[in-house]
């Protein structure tokens, strides 16, 4: 909506009118203006802050960048039923008018996932709005950015590790994730690793995707904990100016090697794990019916509060044979 050149959300006006009514009368006479104009000004400022949030990018959130988000469920749903497949159906030769064609989804299974709400909020108090009206300066976006980041950080955490208490699965905790034992049997960050051992370990994990799926799936992405990734970069191949990482990139041209800070071990029982798989929305997804929603402002005790919510069902792996993981270090 546009009034006097100002864009604003009509739903925010009730809260803005309440606080503007208090502010305008308290301002010195030189700053007096009618409450409705002040309300529209504040609503437009809030609209500007809201828009800024969607433009902001946050680095180092591997779960949000690696795992495709889907919203097959509506925001009002409590659960969603997803499907996953243990294997593929096999086609066969058929005669004309055949009515017994094999079903490719014969091995499909369903799983009902409960959807969970996330939420936080931000707000501006009387003094902040008073200063904005009196000086015409924009509202500071830091509080709103913190609320936005809070929601995204939680979604990233769910995408990677799920939530054990709520039975939500993440990429690193999913029961349908394959497991590969590295040939060296060593702890990458404790034991001395040769270039050949590093190559064999990474190759074994990449090749496991094709082997366990009988060639149906091929790894297109390998996610390596950042500290282990550094080891690959800093270790040279024998009699070569190539690093182990560059050698692997040349050997597996179809694979994208990525470092992830989130995949480093945490706590006494944590493990740094490498993941390889065919990362595609048809194989896995993070069900997020509502990624980030800002609700209309509410007036509370000379403050306006904006509630922010999101909804997630965690990660769904539709084809378990398309992915595998391997423990690299317990450090």
N, C-alpha and C positions, 0 to 999 in steps of 0.2 A: 504494500500500500504506500502511496506517496501523498504527503500533505506538506505544503510549503517546502517542497524539495527534500523532505525527510522521509526515509524508508523506515517502517517499523512494523511490528507484529501487533495486530489488534488485541490479541489475547493478553499482552503484557500491560495494556493500558490501565486496567483496574488497580493493579499494584502501584503503578507509576502515579496515578491520580492521588492515591492515598499519601504517598510520601511527598509529592510535589505540594500538596495542600499544606503540609507542615513546614516545608522548606521556604516557600515563597514568602510567607508572612514573617519568617524569622530573618530574612535577608535585609541588609540595609536598603533604604529607599532607592538608592541609585541602581540597585539590581532588581527591583521589583518588575515582575511581568505576570501575566495571568497564569493561573495554575494549569489550564488546559495546554497552553503552549509549552510550559515546562514539562508536562506529562509526556507530550509528543517528543520533545527533545530527549528526555531520559529513555523513552521506549526506543527511539532511533539509536541511541548510544548502546543500549543493550543488544539491539539487532546487529550492530556493527561488531560487538564483541563476539556474539554467537557465530557470525560468519567467519571471523578470524580463526576460530577453533578448527574449522574444517579445512583450512589452508595449511595448518601446521603439521609438519612431519616430525616423527620422533625416531632417531636412529636406535640401533641395537635391540630391536624387538623382533627376534628371529621367528617367533611363532606366528606373528601377524604377516610377515613377509613371505614365509615359506609355505604355509598351509592355506590353500584357497578357502575363502569364506563363502558359505552358501546360506540362503534364507528360504529354504523350502517350507519351513513352518511360519505361520503368522505370529505376530507379536503377542496375540492374546492366548495362544495355545499353551497348555501345560506340559504336553509331551509331543514327541514326534517318533514315528516308526520308520526306521531306516532298514536298508537291505544290504547284506554283504554276501560274497560268493567265495566258496572254498575252491571251486574249479570251474572250468568252462565246459559247456556242452560240445559235442562233436558232431559236425555236419555229416550227412551221408548222401550217397547217390539215390535219386528218387525217380520213380516212373511218372508218367503223365497223370494228373489228377490225384496224386498221392495225398492222403489225408492223415498220414502218420509221421509228419515231420518232427524230428527231435526238438525239444525245447532247450535253448542255450542257457536258460536260467534254472535248469533242473536242480542245481546244487545250491540255489539261493536260500538264504535264511534271513529272518527278520529279527530286529532288536528294537525295543521301545526305549527311547531316551527321554529322561525328564529334563525339562528346560528350567533354568534357574535365572533369577533376576540379580543384576548388579546395580549398585547405586552409590552416588555421592552427590555433593552439591557445592555451589558457590553463591556468594551474595555480596551486595554492596550496602554499606550502612549510611545513615543520615548524613554524616560529615562528608563522605565521598561524593554523594549526590549533590549536596549543597555546594561543594567546591566546583563540581562540573557545571552546574547551572550558573554560578556566579562568574566563572572565568571562561566558560565555553570550551574548556579543555576536555579531551576524550576521557572516558572511564579507563583506568588501567586494566589491561587484560590478564594480568598475572594470576589472579585467583581462578578465573575461568580456565586458563591454560592448565593450571594444576589439577582442576577437576577433570578435564578432558584426559590429561595424561594418566590420572588415577584409574579411569575406566579402561583405557587402552592397556595399561600395565597389567591390570587384572585379567583382561582378555588374553593377553600374551602369555601370562602365567598358566592360564587354563589350557591354551593351545599346546603348550609344551608339556606340562605336568599334570593337567587336570586338577581334580580336587577329591582326595580320597574320602573325606568326610561325607561328601555329597554324591559319591560314586560317579564322578565325571572323569572321563578318560582324556588324556592328552597324548601327544605323539610319543613322549618318552615313557609313558606308563600304560600304553594301550595293550590289552591282552592279545590282540590279533597281530602284533608286531613280531616278525620273525627274529630269531637270534642266531648270530654267527660267532663262532669262536675263532679268534685270530690265530694264525699258524705259529707265531713266535711265542705265544703264551706269556709274553712279558708285559710289565707295566711301563708304558711309554715314557712316563715322567719320572720314573725311579731307576729302571734298568738302562744299561747302555744299549742303544739300538743302532744296528748297522743300516746302511742305505738299503741293502737287499732285504732285510727284515721288514723295514717300513713299507717297501714296495709290495712285498708278498702279503702283508697284513691288509693293506688298503685294497689290493687286487682281489683278495679273497672275499672281502665284503661286497665289492662291486659285482663280482661274478656270481655271488650267492643268489642275487635277485633273479638272474636268468636261469640258474640251475634249479632253484626251488620251484620256479613256475614253468619248468620245461620249455623255456624260451619264449613264453607268452609275454613276459614283462622284461624290460631292460632298464637298468638304472640310468636316470638322466641327471641325477643330482646326488652329491655326497656332502653331508653336513658334518664338519669336524670341529670339535672343541677348539677354541682359539689357541690355547696353549699347545695343543698337539699339532695344530695347523702351523704354528711357528716352527716346530721341530721339523716338519716337512720342508719348510722354506729354507731353513738354515743347515740342512744336511745335504752334502753334495754326493752325487753319484761317483763311483770310482772311475778314475781316469777320464773325467768329464767336467765341463764347466757348468753342467746343468744341476739344478737342485732336484731333490726327490720329487718335490711338488711339480716342477716343470716336466720332469720325465713322465709322471703320471698323467699330466694334462695332454702330453703328446701321444701317449699310449691309448688314452680314452678320450678321444676328441669330442665324443657326444655327451660327455659328462661335465657338469658344472660343479666345480669344487668350491665350497663356501666355508668360511670360518664363522663360528657362532660363539659369542661370549656366554650365551645362556646355557650352553651345553657343557660347561665346565662343572666339575663335581662340587657339591655343597654339603657341608656337614660331615660327620664321622662315617656315615654309611653311604656317602655319595660316590657316584662313579661318573667319570667322563666317558661319554659314549659317542660313537660315530654312527650315523644313520645313512643308509643308501636306499634309493628306491626310484620308482617311476612316479615322480611328483606331478600329479595331474588331478583335476577336480573330479574326474570319473573314478579315481582310485582312492582318494581320501579328501575329506573336507572338514572344516570347522563350522558347525551349524550355529549361526548367529542370527536369529530372527530380527534382532534389534541391535545394531552395532553401537549406536550412540544417539541418545535422544535427550534434547533439552526441553523441559516442560515450561509452560508459562510461569512468569515470575509471581511469587507470592509475597504479600506484605506481612511482615512479622516484627513487631516491636521496633518500629522505625528502621527497619531493614527490609530489603527485598532479597528473597532467596530463590535461586533457580535450581530445581532438582534435575539431576542428570541420571539416566538409567541406561542399561543395556541388558541383553538376554542371551544366554548361551546354553548349548547342549553338549559342549565339548567336541572332541575330534571323533569322526567316524571314519574307519578304514573299510572301504567297500570291497577291496581285493587284498586280503592279507598277504598273499604271495608276492605282492608288488613291492614289499618293503622288508628290510632287515636292519638289525642293530648289532653293535659289537662294543664290548667294554674295552677301553684303552688304558684307563688309569683309575686308581682308587684315590688319587690325590686331589 
